[in-house]
Amino acid sequence: MTIKSRFLLSTTFILVLTCFFSWLSIRVLAEDIVVSWVERYAEKQARYDKVRTLLPLIQEINLSKEFAELESLKAWAKQPNNDSLKQQALLDTETFRMRFAEKSYFIALKGSERYYYSDEATSGNFYRYTLESTKESDAWFYQIMEQNLDLHLNVNPDVELGVIKLWTDVLIRQGDDVLGVVGTGLDLSDFLHQMVEKQDIYSAIVFTNYEGSIQLHQKEELINYSSITKNAKGKKLVFQLLDDEESKTRLKQSFERAKDNPNQTEMISVDKDGTRQLASIIYIPEIDWFQVNFIDINRFLPLSEFSGLFIVFFVSLVFALIIFYILLSLIVTRPLAELDLSIRQLGKNHYRAPKLRYFAGTEIKRLVSHYQTMSTSLLEYQHELEEKVKERTAELNRLSTLDPLTELYNRRGFEIHMKEYLQSWQKDHEPFGLINVDVNEFKLINDRLGHAAGDFVLQKIASHLLSVVDKKGVVARWGGDEFLILVRGKQEQDRISKRLHDDKLLHGIDFNGDQIFLQFSIGNAFIQENDTLELLLNRADKAMYEEKFHAKTSS
């Protein structure tokens, strides 16, 4: 029997046994009972949480509405620049402040666009800042008035005050005229601790508005702050907590049914966090919010009642896995481990023959036989290839730094030497100089005799420079008819420069019967403190062009 057949039979047997016991014990004995139990629990828990949450909010809402009806406040809101009305209004609002849960309130006046805030820490100056319609953090004020919302609850961080609160926003009205917005706030951390984090261990509570924007959640990062000012794309929705589109659609439909029947609890099944959960939805008309309780059905499974079945299942699974492990080790893993060890040794250019036992599968034995033949051939070929690569790499590195015409260093090769010279200067203060040699009127040679003559002349110049510099420096063809020489020490630089100046007018170079006479322009630069290669090259180049210009003007 092949390895594939053995694995298939063993795996199939274990999976069938495991699935049978799992399905039988969980589905037959527990699922229907647990679901029915959870539904009854969820409905009672949702109603309890609604009452528990509603009480502090309703109290603050009613106080905010009463606060907005203060006659002195309305009078000041109509004439926000009247100091006497302002003084009387603030006296009344300060008296009223003690009735709020957090003993704080805010007043935002439409006429002056000023924002006032008072709490226990305020001493005399209630003015905080001036609202601006172009400011994103102030958009809530203008949108509440624009949408004509008599009551609005908003979880909103106030940047100017440096607090994050659950605000109750109420319009100040005089007939049909909107004069401003007043309200109070509940500290978000305290509110979450009291109303959300103290929830039942089996449920997770979420408060949303009709569009699903999350208003309260035990995880503050999921709360949709300033929901009234955000566009749809930037909002954090309760539907985003669900795993699939079908669950999202069911939850949206349950919102509609709950709003039509405020006194009834809607129950639906959804997929959330990778598990099937029961969602209970209640509409709270007093604050126009929805309370959603997510209950993980699996947490209600009474495992202690089925411990005997789980023990049988566990023991069966352990024995099956032990048998499967032994078979897998004898047939597959041990032979493959031997093969793996041999391959790793081969990676280190060492050959080690795999040691196979009797139980190793026929396919693995055949594979090892092919491997042994292949590995010996591979090692031989690898050694040959490595030698060729070393040779070709060395040759390519050499050629990449040489000028193909003159066999002097090219720009790349010369830059390597310049960096080495500069490092020696910076580390050991070993001085060096740079000589720039340019062939005067070289273009006339190419124009008169052709590029073959020019190439011939460049080769002659390269040979001449190498003989002058000898082993005392580095010579390179920098480009065209320009050559550079690196030499250590000022004395050696002066010697070479003098030699080249003495040879300015070279003896004629014979090219196919034509005599070619050459003249150089030479520029010198010696390394200085804080020098860079660019500065050194520029000085040598400038000195060369000064000499070339002087030669032209003097002639």
ROTORPA-333004 format. One line per 10 residues: their letters; for each residue x, y, z of C-alpha. Coordinates in nm, 4 decimals. Layout:
a) X/Y/Z  ...
//
This chain:
mtiksrflls) 0.0000/0.0000/0.0000  0.1363/0.3461/-0.0944  0.2030/0.6272/0.1504  -0.0805/0.8278/0.0000  -0.3296/0.5456/0.0630  -0.2111/0.4957/0.4191  -0.2422/0.8669/0.4988  -0.5844/0.8925/0.3409  -0.7231/0.5923/0.5303  -0.5734/0.6984/0.8645
ttfilvltcf) -0.6824/1.0641/0.8331  -1.0305/0.9713/0.7125  -1.0820/0.7350/1.0038  -0.9749/0.9949/1.2630  -1.1796/1.2776/1.1092  -1.4939/1.0656/1.0735  -1.4642/0.9517/1.4350  -1.4025/1.3076/1.5624  -1.6829/1.4653/1.3584  -1.9304/1.1955/1.4580
fswlsirvla) -1.8765/1.2436/1.8320  -1.8704/1.6248/1.8021  -2.1917/1.6407/1.6017  -2.3686/1.3823/1.8165  -2.2770/1.5314/2.1558  -2.3215/1.9027/2.0723  -2.6077/1.9070/1.8234  -2.8313/1.6370/1.9730  -2.7828/1.7099/2.3440  -2.7146/2.0830/2.3686
edivvswver) -2.7815/2.3145/2.0746  -3.1604/2.3401/2.0709  -3.1783/2.3677/2.4495  -2.9111/2.6377/2.4679  -3.0623/2.8514/2.1894  -3.4063/2.8503/2.3528  -3.2543/2.9378/2.6888  -3.0421/3.2193/2.5460  -3.3395/3.3795/2.3685  -3.5355/3.4077/2.6924
yaekqarydk) -3.2322/3.5347/2.8769  -3.1490/3.7900/2.6058  -3.4966/3.9465/2.6098  -3.4916/3.9959/2.9873  -3.1330/4.1209/2.9851  -3.2069/4.3736/2.7091  -3.5048/4.5194/2.8975  -3.3034/4.5397/3.2170  -3.0136/4.7140/3.0432  -3.2555/4.9604/2.8800
vrtllpliqe) -3.3954/5.0722/3.2160  -3.0502/5.0772/3.3742  -2.9124/5.2951/3.0967  -3.2150/5.5216/3.0522  -3.2492/5.6535/3.4077  -2.9367/5.8778/3.4276  -2.9775/5.9937/3.0684  -3.3456/6.0887/3.1038  -3.2652/6.2866/3.4138  -2.9945/6.4870/3.2359
inlskefael) -3.2146/6.5365/2.9266  -3.5063/6.6723/3.1317  -3.2744/6.9037/3.3238  -3.1209/7.0296/2.9974  -3.4675/7.1050/2.8562  -3.5635/7.2902/3.1741  -3.2307/7.4754/3.1627  -3.3041/7.5933/2.8056  -3.6353/7.7444/2.9241  -3.4796/7.9835/3.1788
eslkawakqp) -3.6269/8.3264/3.0992  -3.3106/8.5145/3.1912  -3.1111/8.2861/2.9603  -3.3494/8.3493/2.6706  -3.3371/8.7234/2.7289  -2.9561/8.7212/2.7215  -2.9528/8.4943/2.4131  -3.1691/8.7507/2.2273  -2.9288/9.0316/2.3264  -2.5919/8.8584/2.3756
nndslkqqal) -2.3992/9.1874/2.4060  -2.6135/9.3213/2.6930  -2.3914/9.2925/3.0028  -2.6729/9.3320/3.2572  -2.8772/9.0544/3.0934  -2.5639/8.8412/3.0772  -2.4920/8.8937/3.4475  -2.8474/8.7998/3.5500  -2.8501/8.4937/3.3215  -2.5189/8.3641/3.4583
ldtetfrmrf) -2.6433/8.4079/3.8162  -2.9469/8.1903/3.7339  -2.7478/7.9307/3.5386  -2.4940/7.8983/3.8196  -2.7758/7.8291/4.0628  -2.9178/7.5698/3.8221  -2.5741/7.4091/3.7673  -2.5823/7.2237/4.0986  -2.8758/7.0144/3.9741  -2.6741/6.8547/3.6923
aeksyfialk) -2.5009/6.5226/3.7646  -2.1529/6.6590/3.6947  -2.2417/7.0122/3.8091  -2.1442/7.1559/3.4728  -2.3141/7.3112/3.1715  -2.2357/7.4887/2.8456  -2.4033/7.7762/2.6597  -2.3418/7.8463/2.2899  -2.5137/8.1623/2.1650  -2.6106/8.2051/1.8027
gseryyysde) -2.5975/8.5859/1.8070  -2.2396/8.6215/1.9339  -2.1133/8.2721/1.8424  -1.9535/8.2608/2.1860  -1.9143/7.9398/2.3872  -1.9479/7.9509/2.7672  -1.8694/7.6647/3.0039  -1.8955/7.6281/3.3781  -1.8119/7.3549/3.6254  -1.6885/7.3303/3.9822
atsgnfyryt) -1.3410/7.4442/3.8796  -1.4664/7.7616/3.7065  -1.4095/8.0842/3.8982  -1.5813/8.3863/3.7450  -1.4836/8.3715/3.3763  -1.7304/8.1454/3.1930  -1.6294/8.2455/2.8392  -1.4104/7.9811/2.6723  -1.3799/8.0559/2.3012  -1.5603/8.1853/1.9946
lestkesdaw) -1.7195/7.9292/1.7651  -1.6221/7.9269/1.3967  -1.8299/7.7738/1.1185  -1.5137/7.6811/0.9272  -1.3708/7.4880/1.2205  -1.4360/7.1131/1.2130  -1.4483/7.0876/1.5936  -1.7289/7.3506/1.6023  -1.9383/7.1979/1.3211  -2.1756/7.0305/1.5698
fyqimeqnld) -2.3117/7.3690/1.6831  -2.4036/7.4872/1.3351  -2.5414/7.1529/1.2173  -2.7700/7.1124/1.5221  -2.9245/7.4532/1.4484  -2.9354/7.3900/1.0740  -3.1135/7.0553/1.1212  -3.3406/7.2146/1.3835  -3.2771/6.9341/1.6345  -3.4569/7.0110/1.9608
lhlnvnpdve) -3.2572/6.7347/2.1297  -2.9321/6.5750/2.0232  -2.7069/6.3337/2.2090  -2.3490/6.3301/2.0936  -2.0252/6.1701/2.2061  -1.7903/6.4502/2.1118  -1.4313/6.5389/2.2122  -1.4071/6.9119/2.2851  -1.0580/7.0184/2.1678  -1.0664/7.3598/2.3340
lgviklwtdv) -1.1657/7.2234/2.6747  -0.9614/6.9055/2.6522  -1.2459/6.6737/2.7591  -1.4439/6.3895/2.5984  -1.8055/6.3704/2.7110  -2.1493/6.2446/2.6262  -2.3254/6.5742/2.5567  -2.6991/6.6483/2.5730  -2.7586/6.9339/2.3283  -3.0890/7.1304/2.3549
lirqgddvlg) -3.1924/7.4308/2.1429  -3.2800/7.7643/2.3100  -3.5998/7.8760/2.1385  -3.8074/8.1918/2.1449  -4.1106/8.0910/1.9452  -3.9790/7.9672/1.6110  -3.6481/8.1477/1.6504  -3.3372/7.9474/1.7474  -3.1186/8.1508/1.9847  -2.8464/7.8960/2.0678
vvgtgldlsd) -2.7630/7.5571/2.2135  -2.7284/7.4597/2.5792  -2.6698/7.1373/2.7613  -2.4529/6.9377/2.9920  -2.2158/6.6489/2.9654  -2.1495/6.3139/3.1268  -1.7831/6.2159/3.1464  -1.7430/5.9332/2.8963  -1.5107/5.7196/3.1086  -1.7436/5.7326/3.4091
flhqmvekqd) -2.0475/5.6699/3.1929  -1.8909/5.3690/3.0236  -1.7884/5.2272/3.3575  -2.1340/5.2677/3.5053  -2.3564/5.1871/3.2077  -2.1575/4.9644/2.9754  -1.8670/4.7913/3.1465  -2.0944/4.6707/3.4302  -2.2861/4.4588/3.1822  -2.3652/4.0925/3.2173
iysaivftny) -2.0694/3.8634/3.1555  -2.2513/3.6891/2.8717  -2.3464/3.9989/2.6684  -2.1879/4.2974/2.4941  -2.3920/4.6196/2.4780  -2.3754/4.8684/2.1912  -2.5774/5.1924/2.1655  -2.6335/5.3331/1.8150  -2.8506/5.5781/1.6282  -3.0806/5.4773/1.3420
egsiqlhqke) -2.8041/5.4735/1.0803  -2.5997/5.2388/1.3006  -2.3409/5.4968/1.4116  -2.1904/5.3673/1.7417  -2.2641/5.6137/2.0252  -2.1481/5.4036/2.3215  -1.9296/5.0949/2.3429  -1.7069/4.9434/2.6098  -1.4124/4.9942/2.3702  -1.3691/5.3701/2.3329
elinyssitk) -1.1866/5.3352/2.0002  -1.5083/5.2042/1.8426  -1.7195/5.5054/1.9466  -1.8149/5.7315/1.6555  -1.7218/6.0702/1.8004  -1.8952/6.3764/1.6509  -2.1272/6.1564/1.4453  -2.3404/6.4509/1.3387  -2.0461/6.6154/1.1579  -1.8962/6.3085/0.9882
nakgkklvfq) -1.9663/6.1884/0.6385  -2.0884/5.8332/0.5884  -1.7471/5.7026/0.4859  -1.5744/5.8082/0.8088  -1.8348/5.6773/1.0524  -1.7927/5.3747/1.2769  -2.1066/5.1643/1.2373  -2.2368/4.8712/1.4390  -2.2787/4.6821/1.1129  -1.8996/4.6831/1.0721
llddeesktr) -1.8729/4.4589/1.3802  -2.0487/4.1763/1.1950  -1.8771/3.9158/0.9810  -2.0984/3.8916/0.6706  -2.3453/4.0908/0.4600  -2.6372/3.8667/0.5503  -2.5945/3.9463/0.9231  -2.5699/4.3192/0.8441  -2.8930/4.3078/0.6425  -3.0799/4.1264/0.9198
lkqsferakd) -2.9622/4.3818/1.1778  -3.0712/4.6776/0.9602  -3.4157/4.5225/0.9137  -3.4472/4.4626/1.2885  -3.3796/4.8365/1.3477  -3.6827/4.9225/1.1356  -3.9054/4.6738/1.3195  -3.7816/4.7901/1.6622  -3.8519/5.1544/1.5786  -4.2075/5.0636/1.4733
npnqtemisv) -4.2581/4.8702/1.8008  -4.0654/5.0524/2.0793  -4.1975/4.8253/2.3549  -4.0904/4.4996/2.1905  -3.7523/4.3286/2.1770  -3.6310/4.2121/1.8369  -3.4255/3.8910/1.8384  -3.2023/3.7872/1.5446  -2.9085/3.5543/1.4866  -2.5856/3.7061/1.3493
dkdgtrqlas) -2.2251/3.6076/1.2884  -1.9821/3.8178/1.4926  -1.6181/3.7641/1.5906  -1.6201/3.4306/1.4089  -1.9084/3.2846/1.6118  -2.2864/3.2674/1.5880  -2.4367/3.5171/1.8306  -2.7842/3.6266/1.9327  -2.8619/4.0000/1.8955  -3.1442/4.1640/2.0930
iiyipeidwf) -3.2528/4.5097/1.9738  -3.4638/4.7659/2.1658  -3.5520/5.1148/2.0421  -3.5288/5.3932/2.3058  -3.7571/5.6728/2.1749  -3.6697/5.9132/2.4576  -3.3146/5.9553/2.3187  -3.3716/5.8193/1.9652  -3.1109/5.5473/2.0153  -3.1056/5.1717/1.9691
qvnfidinrf) -2.9662/4.9373/2.2306  -2.8102/4.6232/2.0810  -2.7042/4.3335/2.3040  -2.4764/4.0730/2.1435  -2.4794/3.7405/2.3286  -2.2362/3.4632/2.2447  -2.4480/3.1462/2.2424  -2.1454/2.9254/2.2900  -2.0799/3.0762/2.6342  -2.4101/2.9362/2.7574
lplsefsglf) -2.3168/2.5793/2.6736  -2.3225/2.3880/3.0049  -2.0042/2.1905/2.9555  -2.0173/2.0413/3.3053  -2.3411/1.8590/3.2160  -2.1691/1.6813/2.9287  -1.8306/1.6138/3.0867  -1.8669/1.2381/3.0463  -1.9167/1.2645/2.6717  -1.6268/1.5046/2.6382
ivffvslvfa) -1.3985/1.2691/2.8308  -1.4916/0.9812/2.5983  -1.4384/1.2047/2.2988  -1.1044/1.3299/2.4308  -0.9693/0.9824/2.5138  -1.0761/0.8499/2.1741  -0.9124/1.1410/2.0005  -0.5883/1.1006/2.1975  -0.5609/0.7292/2.1130  -0.6358/0.7986/1.7491
liifyillsl) -0.3756/1.0729/1.7333  -0.1138/0.8526/1.9025  -0.1712/0.5753/1.6485  -0.1627/0.8237/1.3629  0.1571/0.9811/1.4996  0.3352/0.6460/1.5263  0.2371/0.5464/1.1736  0.3308/0.8865/1.0376  0.6712/0.8747/1.2091  0.7586/0.5246/1.0873
ivtrplaeld) 0.6324/0.5689/0.7334  0.7058/0.9326/0.6545  0.8649/1.1694/0.9032  1.1717/0.9677/1.0058  1.2711/0.8810/0.6479  1.2091/1.2443/0.5471  1.4179/1.3657/0.8414  1.7059/1.1503/0.7176  1.6618/1.2914/0.3701  1.6440/1.6462/0.5100
lsirqlgknh) 1.9676/1.5956/0.7063  2.1408/1.4682/0.3952  2.0148/1.7664/0.1909  2.1382/2.0135/0.4550  2.4798/1.8491/0.4473  2.4722/1.8724/0.0704  2.4072/2.2457/0.1081  2.7424/2.2601/0.2942  2.9106/2.0732/0.0068  2.9234/1.7482/0.2068
yrapklryfa) 2.7574/1.4261/0.1008  2.5821/1.2059/0.3607  2.3844/0.8999/0.2573  2.0332/0.8848/0.4153  1.9796/0.5881/0.6516  1.6405/0.4286/0.5866  1.4693/0.1608/0.7989  1.2371/-0.1216/0.7017  0.9126/0.0728/0.7542  1.0075/0.3501/0.5113
gteikrlvsh) 0.7621/0.3722/0.2223  0.8481/0.2450/-0.1246  0.8076/0.5917/-0.2733  1.0539/0.7434/-0.0248  1.3099/0.4694/-0.0928  1.2804/0.5374/-0.4641  1.3070/0.9120/-0.4016  1.6240/0.8653/-0.1928  1.7819/0.6536/-0.4654  1.7217/0.9282/-0.7222
yqtmstslle) 1.8486/1.1848/-0.4761  2.1778/0.9992/-0.4222  2.2444/0.9876/-0.7948  2.1512/1.3503/-0.8424  2.3447/1.4825/-0.5396  2.6789/1.3342/-0.6487  2.6378/1.4854/-0.9957  2.5268/1.8149/-0.8448  2.8305/1.8408/-0.6179  3.0671/1.7854/-0.9087
yqheleekvk) 2.8871/2.0380/-1.1256  2.8705/2.2887/-0.8395  3.2459/2.2775/-0.7822  3.3113/2.3354/-1.1535  3.0590/2.6181/-1.1666  3.1985/2.7921/-0.8581  3.5464/2.7988/-1.0089  3.4161/2.9449/-1.3347  3.2126/3.2037/-1.1495  3.5138/3.3116/-0.9428
ertaelnrls) 3.7267/3.3513/-1.2541  3.4621/3.5425/-1.4490  3.3697/3.7617/-1.1533  3.7324/3.8628/-1.1031  3.7685/3.9422/-1.4738  3.4429/4.1417/-1.4828  3.5463/4.3406/-1.1761  3.8768/4.4217/-1.3418  3.7201/4.5207/-1.6736  3.4539/4.7337/-1.5049
tldpltelyn) 3.7244/4.9655/-1.3667  3.9350/4.9975/-1.6859  3.9044/5.2147/-1.9947  3.8850/4.9687/-2.2901  4.0883/5.1941/-2.5264  4.3849/5.2941/-2.3101  4.3610/5.0232/-2.0392  4.3989/5.3001/-1.7822  4.1518/5.3248/-1.4945  3.8143/5.4613/-1.6031
rrgfeihmke) 3.6038/5.7070/-1.3993  3.4647/5.4263/-1.1767  3.8051/5.2741/-1.1077  3.9646/5.6115/-1.0408  3.6886/5.7115/-0.7965  3.7648/5.3966/-0.5923  4.1295/5.5027/-0.5603  4.0339/5.8628/-0.4821  3.8165/5.7438/-0.1933  4.1037/5.5290/-0.0616
ylqswqkdhe) 4.3443/5.8248/-0.0798  4.0901/6.0510/0.0952  4.0321/5.7934/0.3728  4.4099/5.7687/0.4302  4.4217/6.1490/0.4545  4.1312/6.1652/0.6980  4.2595/5.8781/0.9132  4.6407/5.9091/0.9058  4.6821/6.2580/0.7514  4.8746/6.1104/0.4581
pfglinvdvn) 4.8792/6.3944/0.1978  4.8205/6.3481/-0.1753  4.7728/6.5580/-0.4872  4.5667/6.5494/-0.8025  4.6984/6.6397/-1.1508  4.4560/6.7178/-1.4343  4.6096/6.6696/-1.7813  4.4164/6.7859/-2.0885  4.5310/6.7484/-2.4535  4.5075/7.0842/-2.6298
efklindrlg) 4.3192/7.0986/-2.9603  4.2662/6.7237/-2.9647  3.9486/6.7700/-3.1696  4.1614/6.8920/-3.4650  4.3334/6.5528/-3.4766  3.9987/6.3723/-3.5073  3.8727/6.6253/-3.7630  4.1891/6.6147/-3.9775  4.2988/6.2518/-3.9547  3.9885/6.0686/-3.8273
haagdfvlqk) 3.8936/5.8994/-3.5017  4.1375/5.6140/-3.5612  4.4218/5.8638/-3.5360  4.2675/6.0124/-3.2210  4.2425/5.6693/-3.0591  4.6052/5.5977/-3.1546  4.7191/5.9248/-2.9961  4.5221/5.8562/-2.6742  4.6963/5.5184/-2.6427  5.0355/5.6827/-2.6883
iashllsvvd) 4.9512/5.9471/-2.4257  4.8409/5.6738/-2.1823  5.1722/5.4907/-2.2280  5.3641/5.8158/-2.1808  5.1757/5.9050/-1.8576  5.2298/5.5556/-1.7155  5.6035/5.5828/-1.7826  5.6223/5.9265/-1.6176  5.4166/5.8309/-1.3079  5.5553/5.4777/-1.2858
kkgvvarwgg) 5.4484/5.3173/-0.9546  5.4338/5.6467/-0.7651  5.0661/5.7113/-0.8379  4.7455/5.6204/-1.0221  4.6630/5.7261/-1.3799  4.3114/5.7346/-1.5285  4.1340/5.8492/-1.8414  3.8645/6.0714/-1.6898  3.6840/6.1220/-2.0187  3.7606/6.2201/-2.3800
deflilvrgk) 4.1074/6.3746/-2.3906  4.1220/6.4443/-2.0149  4.3485/6.2419/-1.7864  4.3826/6.2454/-1.4048  4.6795/6.1456/-1.1894  4.6731/6.0700/-0.8153  5.0086/6.0900/-0.6397  5.1149/6.0835/-0.2746  5.3225/6.3703/-0.1423  5.3772/6.7258/-0.2650
qeqdriskrl) 5.7300/6.6553/-0.3816  5.6219/6.3710/-0.6079  5.3366/6.5819/-0.7463  5.5799/6.8631/-0.8332  5.8198/6.6165/-0.9984  5.5523/6.4701/-1.2246  5.4059/6.8117/-1.3094  5.7493/6.9458/-1.3976  5.8231/6.6449/-1.6146  5.4947/6.6894/-1.7994
hddkllhgid) 5.5560/7.0636/-1.8394  5.9019/6.9933/-1.9827  5.7387/6.7520/-2.2274  5.4662/6.9936/-2.3259  5.5725/6.9874/-2.6875  5.6172/6.6182/-2.7558  5.8138/6.4827/-3.0464  5.5979/6.4093/-3.3431  5.3877/6.0917/-3.3298  5.3856/5.9140/-3.6611
fngdqiflqf) 5.0468/5.7905/-3.7812  5.0466/5.6446/-4.1328  5.3125/5.8950/-4.2414  5.1516/6.1965/-4.0732  5.3370/6.3707/-3.7897  5.1184/6.4651/-3.4925  5.2449/6.7136/-3.2320  5.0827/6.7408/-2.8893  5.0631/7.0038/-2.6186  4.9185/6.9575/-2.2653
signafiqen) 4.7367/7.1917/-2.0273  4.8069/7.0855/-1.6677  4.6207/7.1730/-1.3456  4.7380/7.0814/-0.9938  4.5469/7.0586/-0.6659  4.6770/6.9391/-0.3294  4.4590/6.8039/-0.0467  4.3580/7.0537/0.2252  4.1753/7.0384/0.5583  3.8015/6.9634/0.5271
dtlelllnra) 3.8465/6.8869/0.1579  3.6066/6.6664/-0.0345  3.6705/6.4837/-0.3604  3.4435/6.7309/-0.5401  3.6383/7.0309/-0.4114  3.9705/6.8706/-0.5033  3.8499/6.7863/-0.8550  3.7113/7.1374/-0.9040  4.0408/7.3027/-0.8011  4.2460/7.0830/-1.0342
dkamyeekfh) 3.9995/7.1392/-1.3163  4.0019/7.5161/-1.2594  4.3839/7.5244/-1.2557  4.3958/7.3294/-1.5837  4.1542/7.5684/-1.7564  4.3481/7.8717/-1.6288  4.6637/7.7326/-1.7862  4.4788/7.6512/-2.1088  4.3390/8.0052/-2.1218  4.6799/8.1556/-2.0474
aktss) 4.8363/7.9489/-2.3269  4.5748/8.0718/-2.5767  4.6070/8.4384/-2.4819  4.9888/8.4304/-2.4812  4.9994/8.2665/-2.8222
//
